[in-house]
Amino acid sequence: MQPDDYGKQLSMDSIELRLKNDKVRSYKRIVYLVTGISVIFFLFYSFYANQGYQRIVWALVALLVTAVCFLELKTRKDNKTNSFNISVTYILLTGCWMFINIWMAVAHVILIIADSIARRSLRVLINTNGITYPSFPKKNIGWDQLENVVLKDGLLTIDFKNNHLLQAEIISSDRDIEETVFNIFCKKQLKGTN
């Protein structure tokens, strides 16, 4: 583990687990689909603009957005990161849409917010008080609401007393944990509430 890799070091009575975010790929596809549609619209708009200079401006805008999008894609691929960073392409698109249609600009601001929420790092904090689960907004779950909590083969299972079940794949933890020790810790917390 590298220092400050997964946040601050936690006490011996708590652990932080980083979950796999399966939705990142889907949201990336949506971002680039919306970008492609916007570029096509800008090109269409450039052909039907009233004055000659507007045609050139909107054609250049479409070219600029495309170039920034490809540059952003290459940078993310080279860095191999899914970490949070606001899409420069989306910010550029939002600015361009402000000149054409304010409601499309507002829609792009909403998409920027949704994109940042989708790409956030998902971290579960498990301690003697309960579990903090990274839904949106974060969900605080008391041990008295739970039937069982198990970590097996990198899969975290949280079983509620109301038959609700949460399962998530673990990418890493704040320190090396042994599944048996983790499961004993959780059973101890569950017994304390019964």
PyMOL commands that set and color helices and strands:
alter all, ss='L'
color gray80, all
select helices_A, chain A and resi 24-47+52-79+88-100+102-118+143-145+179-193
alter helices_A, ss='H'
color red, helices_A
select strands_A, chain A and resi 14-19+122-127+130-133+139-142+146-152+155-160+165-173
alter strands_A, ss='S'
color yellow, strands_A
deselect
rebuild
show_as cartoon
